[in-house]
Each structure stands twice: as C-alpha cells, then as structure tokens.
Amino acid sequence: MASARIGAKTLLITLNMDHIAQMSCNPAIGGIAKGQVVREIDAMGGAMGIVTDSASIQFRMLNRTKGPAVWSPRSQCDKVCYQRGMKLWLEQMPQVDVLQSEVTAFLMDNGKITGVTNQFGDEIHCAAAVVTTGTFLNGKLHYGLRNFPGGRAGDFPSNSLSAALGEQLKLRLGRLKTGTPARILAKTIDFSQMARQECDSEEERFSCWSAGHSPALPEAVRHDLPCYQVYSTDETAEIVRRNLQYSPMYQGVIKGIGTRYCPSFEDKVVRFPQHPRHLLFLEPEGAQTEEYYINGLSTSLPPEVQRQLIHSVPGMEHAVLSRYAYAIEYDFVFPDQLERTLRIKSCDNLFTAGQINGTSGYEEAAGQGLLAGLNAARIAQGKSPVELGRDSSYIGVMIDDLTTKDIIEPYRLFTSRAEYRLVLRQDNADL
C-alpha cells in the first residue's frame, strides 16, 4: 500500500489471500512502544491504525501511572474483522494487484532482481522487490516432541524461497523461534473466579485521520468487551516440572532462539523458580466468537500436558481447548546485511521487512513494511531511498538497532530503547 500510494504499480504475492493480515498470535495491536509505532505508521499514511480502530473490541492506554513519555495505546481486536478489513482495503487500493501463489526463486541480471518465479512457472518482472515472509521461511511447528512443517497452524511453509535467499542470493540466514498459547471456549470458563478488566472509559482511537480517509471497513459489533486476569498455581508449575522431558525446547529439538520478553510458560517456571505463580490474561479473539486467548501461557508442551496446565488454573478447571499451543521455528536474514533503508547491501533493488529481519510483533513488521514499500517504489522510480533517524521515530530506533547490533533473539521494541522518548510520544507522532 505504501509503494502504491507514491505511484508504483505493485503486486502482492501471498500464499493464501484469505490469510492476508491474519493475526497468528494475540489479536491485539499496540502496547509498550508498539502503540507509538502504530501512531507513526498512521502519521505517514499507513493502514494499521485505521483498520485497528474499526476492529477494536477493547482500547486501553497502558502506563498511565507513569509519565506521558511511556504512555502506550493498545487495542484488543476482533481478529476476523481486522483481517477482512485489511484485505478489503488492499483489494480496493489503486495500483495494487494480489496474486495467490508461492514465490520459489528470483530472476537476476548483473546482480539485480529483475523478477520472481512461482510454483506455476510464471515469470513476474519487477523493478524492485520486497520480501516479507513472517514465520514462513522453512517454518516448523512443534507440539511436544512431534513437529510438522508449516508457516503457522493451518498454513504451508515457504521452503523454496528460503533456499533462494541463501543459495541464490548468498545471504546469511539464521534460525529463530516464537510460539503462541492455546485457545479455549468461553462457555467452559468460570469467569467468576477471575478479575474483570474493563476498557478505558474515555473513547480514544489510534488514527488521527477522518473516516473519509479510508473505504467503508468491516466494524466490530462491540468496542467494550472486557478481559480477565487470573494467576497460575503451584500445581501449574509442578505439571511443567514433571513434563520437561516432553518439551522440545529443553530436549534440544528446537534449535532456534526464542524471544526473551515473551517466554514460554515452561521457561518461566525453570528460569524463575522463586515465583510461585504467574499472571495470565484471558482475552477475547473477537466480538463474534467464543474463543479466548490465554496471554502468558505460551507453550510447546504436548496437547495432553496443555490440558493439565490449563485445568490447574482457577476458573479453567473444565475449559475445553479449541486450538493447541505450539512453538514455531523459522529462518531469518541477519539484518546487518541491510542498509537503514531496509535494502539488502548486496542487491540494489531488494528489500526485506518484518520477522525475516529478526523482529517480533505485528507493529514492528508494519513499520518496516511501510518503509520498505516506500523505498522499493522510490528505487523503481529512479529516486533515492529514505531513512528514518533515531531522533525522529521509534521506527528509526528499531531499524538502527537492527542494522548495527547483533540479533541474538527476536527483536522487540520498548520505550527504553529510544533515548529520545521524552519527545517521541504516542500523542505527538502526527506532529
């Protein structure tokens, strides 16, 4: 959308059109530092803030007890509404076409990308390309000691493209790991044993633009759904300790490095044995679904152990799992091979954005995607690419960190990473 907005004819190639903007993990946008990024994306004309406002089922401003520099907006979203809204807007966007297929290799001439090929044998020519593969590059899903190829649950991985990046383009690839909790059904939860968490009383939005800036998007039927807080128990921790021999992470089956700031539950139990309990949040997946996301209970233990863990938590003694938790390993490109424009140093017209650059999170990916799309279009138009500085945006902080620091785990933004955070705030991104 960013490349199309500045006049470049753009083709989006994706494995499954119905999963464009699919929220693979928590259906929430924003949070600490991430909310600032969404406001920056919105200030530059990006879509994330507007679609979030349409799909929001609960809005909260985090860190209100602290100074304004670290206040961070966050919306729990209806994940189906968000996905449909982004897909619809994309399909209506002038200069954008969408093709459902798998890219398998690059077309090259004198070290430059001249196009891509897909599994159908199509040769699609281009003046610049952006690769945004998420967790799909050589993706492998882990459920206990069982593992399956996949980009996420229900989706095929992208294996040929990983080989093309490593063998054809000679890029250094690494391996990272992330995961997601189980989902459970509302009718089997006793919410009376949990603390209810309401949305903010003041109505607030992510986007500073008027409604006329976007087409009519699907709207969540409610914007005031509550979340719930509950603590795990000693029994929950004991179940983990009894079953560590079935953990792919602790048995060496998973080689990728996980994110320090969103650890699996078994990691919390092992690394922080002094804490007898851990805070969990039950968050709705949407206004028209009965599924709840258990924030804080990410695990790669087998399904039979997952049931024991969840049934040991107050209010979830009889919970029915609708989707199992899992861990996922995937390939990424070491981002020291990138310029601050997100262009690959060894290839003048190839850009990468999102988890392929070693980041985590929808917001970090969206910020990179906007800049990469903008710069790919500018290169195609014969113009010089744009950089964002650390002093002007959280997106600039992230990209500077990625291109200058070692990536030893999936990168996540925090307000503490921005030395200019007193002036880079969620309330002045438009200015």
C-alpha positions in Angstrom: 0.0 0.0 0.0 2.9 2.4 0.7 4.5 1.7 -2.6 1.2 2.1 -4.5 0.5 5.4 -2.7 3.5 7.0 -4.2 2.6 5.8 -7.7 4.3 2.4 -8.2 2.4 -0.4 -9.8 2.5 -3.1 -7.1 1.8 -6.8 -7.0 1.4 -8.6 -3.6 2.1 -12.3 -3.9 0.9 -14.3 -0.9 0.3 -18.0 -0.1 -3.3 -17.6 0.9 -5.4 -14.5 0.1 -7.8 -15.3 2.9 -5.0 -15.1 5.4 -3.7 -11.6 4.5 -3.3 -9.7 7.8 -4.1 -12.9 9.8 -3.3 -12.3 13.4 -1.4 -15.5 14.1 -0.9 -14.9 17.9 -2.7 -12.4 20.2 -5.3 -10.3 18.2 -4.1 -7.1 19.8 -2.4 -4.0 18.2 -0.2 -1.6 20.2 1.3 -1.9 23.7 4.5 -0.6 25.2 6.4 1.3 22.4 4.4 -0.7 19.8 1.5 1.8 20.2 3.8 4.6 19.4 4.9 2.8 16.2 1.2 2.4 15.1 0.7 6.1 15.6 3.9 6.8 13.5 2.6 4.4 10.8 -0.7 6.3 10.8 1.0 9.7 10.6 2.8 8.6 7.4 -0.5 7.4 5.9 -0.3 3.7 6.8 -3.4 1.5 7.2 -2.8 -0.2 10.6 -4.3 2.5 12.9 -7.4 2.9 10.8 -8.1 -0.8 10.5 -7.4 -1.3 14.2 -10.0 1.4 15.1 -12.7 -0.4 13.1 -11.8 -3.8 14.5 -11.2 -2.8 18.1 -13.1 -4.6 20.9 -11.2 -3.0 23.8 -9.0 0.1 24.0 -6.6 0.8 26.9 -3.9 3.3 27.4 -1.1 1.5 29.2 1.3 3.0 31.7 -1.0 5.9 32.8 0.5 5.8 36.3 3.9 6.8 34.8 5.0 9.8 32.8 3.5 10.7 29.4 6.7 9.6 27.6 5.8 5.9 28.2 2.0 6.0 27.8 1.2 3.4 25.2 -2.2 2.8 23.4 -3.3 -0.8 22.9 -6.4 -2.3 21.3 -7.7 -5.8 21.6 -9.1 -6.5 18.1 -11.7 -8.8 16.5 -9.2 -10.8 14.5 -11.6 -11.8 11.7 -12.8 -8.1 11.4 -9.2 -6.9 11.3 -8.2 -9.5 8.6 -11.2 -8.8 6.4 -10.8 -5.0 6.8 -7.2 -5.0 5.7 -7.8 -7.4 2.8 -10.8 -5.3 1.6 -8.8 -2.1 1.7 -5.9 -3.7 -0.1 -8.1 -5.1 -2.9 -9.7 -1.6 -3.4 -6.3 0.2 -3.4 -5.5 1.7 -6.8 -2.2 0.4 -8.3 -2.3 -2.8 -6.2 -3.0 -6.3 -7.5 -2.9 -9.5 -5.4 -1.9 -13.0 -6.6 -2.2 -16.2 -4.6 0.9 -18.3 -5.3 4.3 -19.2 -3.8 7.5 -17.4 -4.9 10.2 -20.0 -5.5 13.1 -18.1 -6.9 14.4 -14.7 -8.1 15.2 -13.7 -11.7 18.6 -12.0 -11.8 20.7 -9.9 -14.2 24.1 -8.4 -13.2 23.4 -8.8 -9.5 19.9 -7.1 -9.7 16.5 -8.6 -9.2 14.6 -8.5 -12.4 11.6 -10.5 -11.2 10.4 -13.7 -9.4 9.1 -17.1 -10.4 6.4 -19.1 -8.7 5.4 -22.7 -8.4 3.2 -22.4 -11.6 6.2 -21.4 -13.7 5.1 -17.7 -14.0 7.9 -15.2 -14.5 6.8 -11.9 -13.0 9.1 -9.0 -13.8 9.7 -6.0 -11.5 12.0 -3.0 -10.9 12.2 -3.7 -7.2 11.1 -6.4 -4.7 10.2 -6.6 -1.0 10.3 -9.9 0.9 8.0 -10.1 4.0 7.8 -13.7 5.0 6.9 -13.7 8.6 7.5 -17.1 10.2 7.0 -19.0 6.9 10.7 -19.4 5.8 11.4 -23.1 6.4 8.7 -23.0 9.2 8.4 -25.9 11.5 5.6 -26.3 14.2 6.4 -28.0 17.5 3.7 -29.8 19.6 5.7 -31.5 22.3 8.2 -33.8 20.5 6.0 -34.0 17.4 6.8 -31.5 14.7 5.3 -30.6 11.4 6.2 -28.2 8.5 4.2 -25.1 8.5 4.2 -21.3 8.4 1.7 -21.2 11.2 -1.1 -23.6 12.2 -3.1 -24.4 9.1 -0.6 -22.9 6.6 2.1 -24.4 4.5 5.7 -23.1 4.9 7.8 -21.4 2.2 10.8 -23.6 1.7 11.9 -22.8 -1.8 12.2 -19.0 -1.1 14.5 -19.8 1.9 16.8 -21.7 -0.4 16.7 -18.9 -3.0 17.7 -16.3 -0.3 20.6 -18.4 1.0 21.9 -20.2 -2.1 20.9 -17.9 -5.0 21.5 -14.5 -3.2 24.2 -15.8 -0.8 22.6 -14.1 2.2 23.4 -15.3 5.7 20.4 -16.9 7.3 19.7 -17.8 11.0 17.0 -19.6 12.9 14.6 -18.1 15.4 11.7 -19.4 17.5 8.4 -18.0 18.7 5.2 -19.5 19.9 1.5 -19.0 20.8 -0.8 -20.1 23.6 -3.8 -22.4 23.4 -7.3 -21.0 22.8 -10.3 -22.1 25.0 -14.1 -21.8 24.7 -15.9 -19.2 26.7 -18.8 -21.4 27.7 -16.3 -23.7 29.6 -14.7 -20.9 31.6 -15.8 -19.8 35.1 -15.1 -16.0 34.9 -16.4 -15.5 38.5 -13.0 -16.8 39.7 -11.1 -14.1 37.7 -10.6 -10.3 38.0 -12.5 -8.4 35.3 -10.6 -5.8 33.3 -12.7 -3.2 31.6 -11.7 -1.0 28.7 -10.9 2.7 29.2 -13.9 4.9 30.0 -12.7 7.7 27.6 -13.2 6.9 24.0 -9.9 7.1 22.0 -8.7 6.0 18.6 -5.3 5.1 17.1 -5.8 7.1 13.9 -5.7 10.9 13.6 -7.3 10.8 10.1 -11.0 11.3 9.4 -13.3 8.5 8.4 -13.2 9.7 4.8 -9.5 8.7 4.5 -10.4 5.0 4.0 -13.2 3.0 2.4 -16.0 1.6 4.5 -14.4 -1.2 6.5 -15.9 -4.1 8.5 -16.7 -2.8 12.0 -16.5 -4.8 15.2 -20.1 -5.2 16.7 -18.8 -4.2 20.1 -15.9 -2.0 21.2 -16.2 -2.5 25.0 -15.5 -6.2 25.7 -13.7 -7.0 29.0 -10.6 -9.1 29.5 -9.9 -11.1 32.6 -6.9 -11.6 34.9 -6.0 -14.8 36.8 -2.9 -16.4 38.3 -1.4 -19.8 37.6 -0.9 -22.0 40.7 1.8 -24.2 42.3 0.2 -27.1 40.6 0.6 -25.5 37.2 4.3 -25.1 37.8 4.6 -28.7 39.1 3.0 -30.0 36.0 5.6 -28.2 33.9 8.5 -29.6 36.0 7.1 -33.2 35.7 6.9 -33.0 31.9 10.1 -31.2 30.9 11.2 -34.4 29.2 8.5 -33.7 26.6 9.5 -30.1 25.9 11.2 -29.7 22.5 12.9 -26.6 23.9 14.6 -28.5 26.8 15.3 -31.6 24.8 17.3 -29.8 22.1 14.7 -30.5 19.4 14.2 -26.7 18.8 17.4 -25.1 17.6 16.1 -21.5 17.1 16.4 -18.8 19.7 13.2 -17.6 21.4 12.3 -14.1 22.5 13.4 -13.2 26.0 10.4 -10.9 26.6 7.7 -13.3 25.6 8.9 -16.6 27.1 7.1 -19.9 27.0 5.4 -20.9 30.3 7.9 -23.7 30.9 10.7 -21.2 30.5 9.1 -19.0 33.2 8.9 -22.0 35.6 12.5 -23.1 35.0 14.2 -19.6 35.0 12.1 -18.1 37.8 11.6 -20.8 40.3 11.3 -18.2 43.1 7.9 -17.1 41.7 5.2 -19.5 42.8 2.6 -18.1 40.4 2.4 -16.1 37.1 -0.2 -13.6 35.9 -2.4 -14.7 33.0 -4.8 -12.6 30.9 -7.9 -14.1 29.2 -8.6 -12.0 26.1 -11.4 -12.5 23.6 -10.5 -13.3 20.0 -13.4 -11.3 18.7 -16.9 -9.9 19.3 -18.5 -12.8 17.4 -16.5 -15.8 18.5 -16.4 -17.7 21.8 -12.6 -18.3 21.7 -10.4 -16.8 24.3 -6.6 -16.3 24.1 -4.6 -17.2 27.3 -2.0 -14.4 27.3 1.0 -15.6 29.3 0.6 -19.4 28.8 2.5 -19.9 25.6 3.9 -23.4 25.5 5.3 -26.1 23.2 4.4 -29.0 25.6 2.2 -31.8 24.1 -1.5 -31.3 23.9 -2.2 -33.8 26.8 0.1 -31.7 29.1 -1.5 -28.5 27.9 -4.9 -29.7 29.1 -3.4 -30.4 32.5 -1.8 -27.0 32.7 -5.0 -25.1 31.8 -7.2 -27.2 34.1 -4.9 -26.3 37.1 -5.8 -22.6 36.8 -8.8 -21.2 38.8 -11.8 -20.8 36.6 -10.4 -23.1 33.9 -10.9 -26.4 35.6 -13.3 -27.5 32.9 -12.0 -25.5 30.0 -12.2 -27.0 26.5 -9.3 -26.3 24.2 -10.3 -25.3 20.7 -6.7 -24.8 19.4 -3.5 -26.2 20.9 -0.5 -24.1 21.7 2.7 -24.6 19.7 6.2 -23.2 19.1 7.4 -22.4 15.6 10.9 -22.2 14.2 11.7 -20.2 11.1 14.6 -18.8 9.0 15.6 -15.1 9.1 18.1 -12.9 7.3 20.8 -11.4 9.7 19.9 -7.7 9.4 23.5 -6.4 9.5 23.2 -7.2 5.7 20.7 -4.4 5.4 21.1 -0.6 4.9 18.9 1.7 7.1 16.6 1.9 4.1 15.9 -1.8 4.5 17.6 -2.5 1.2 19.9 -5.5 1.0 23.5 -4.2 0.7 24.5 -6.7 -1.9 21.4 -6.2 -4.1 20.4 -2.6 -5.1 16.7 -3.3 -5.6 15.8 -6.0 -3.0 14.2 -5.0 0.4 13.2 -7.1 3.4 10.7 -6.3 6.2 9.3 -7.9 9.3 10.2 -11.2 11.0 12.6 -12.0 8.2 14.8 -9.2 9.7 14.8 -10.8 13.1 11.9 -8.8 14.7 8.8 -9.9 16.6 5.3 -8.4 16.5 2.8 -7.0 14.1 3.7 -3.4 14.7 7.4 -3.8 14.2 6.7 -5.6 10.9 4.2 -3.0 9.8 6.6 -0.1 10.4 9.3 -1.9 8.4 6.9 -2.8 5.7 5.8 0.8 5.2 9.5 2.0 4.9 10.5 -0.9 2.6 7.5 -0.4 0.3 8.1 3.3 0.1 11.8 2.8 -0.7 11.3 0.0 -3.2 8.9 2.3 -5.1 11.4 5.1 -5.0 14.2 2.9 -6.3 11.8 1.7 -9.1 11.1 5.4 -9.9 14.8 6.2 -10.1 14.8 8.2 -6.8 17.0 7.9 -3.7 15.6 5.9 -0.8 14.5 7.4 2.5 16.0 6.8 6.0 14.3 7.4 9.4 16.5 8.6 12.2 16.6 7.5 15.8 15.7 11.1 16.8 12.5 11.2 14.7 10.7 7.9 15.3 10.6 4.6 17.1 10.7 3.0 13.7 14.0 4.7 13.2 15.2 3.4 16.6 14.3 -0.1 15.6 15.9 0.0 12.2 19.1 1.5 13.5 19.2 -1.2 16.2 18.6 -4.0 13.7 21.3 -2.8 11.2 24.0 -2.1 13.9 23.5 -4.6 16.7 23.8 -8.4 16.9 20.5 -10.2 16.7 20.7 -12.9 19.3 16.9 -13.3 19.8 13.7 -11.9 18.1 13.9 -8.1 18.5 11.1 -6.3 20.3 10.7 -2.6 20.8 10.5 -1.0 24.2 10.3 2.7 25.2 13.6 2.1 27.0 15.3 1.6 23.6 14.6 5.2 22.5 16.9 7.7 24.0 14.6 10.5 22.6 11.5 9.0 24.2 10.7 12.3 26.1 9.9 13.8 22.7 8.9 10.7 20.7 5.5 10.0 22.2 2.2 8.4 21.1 0.5 11.8 21.4 2.7 13.8 19.0 3.6 11.3 16.2 1.5 13.3 13.8 3.5 16.4 14.6 
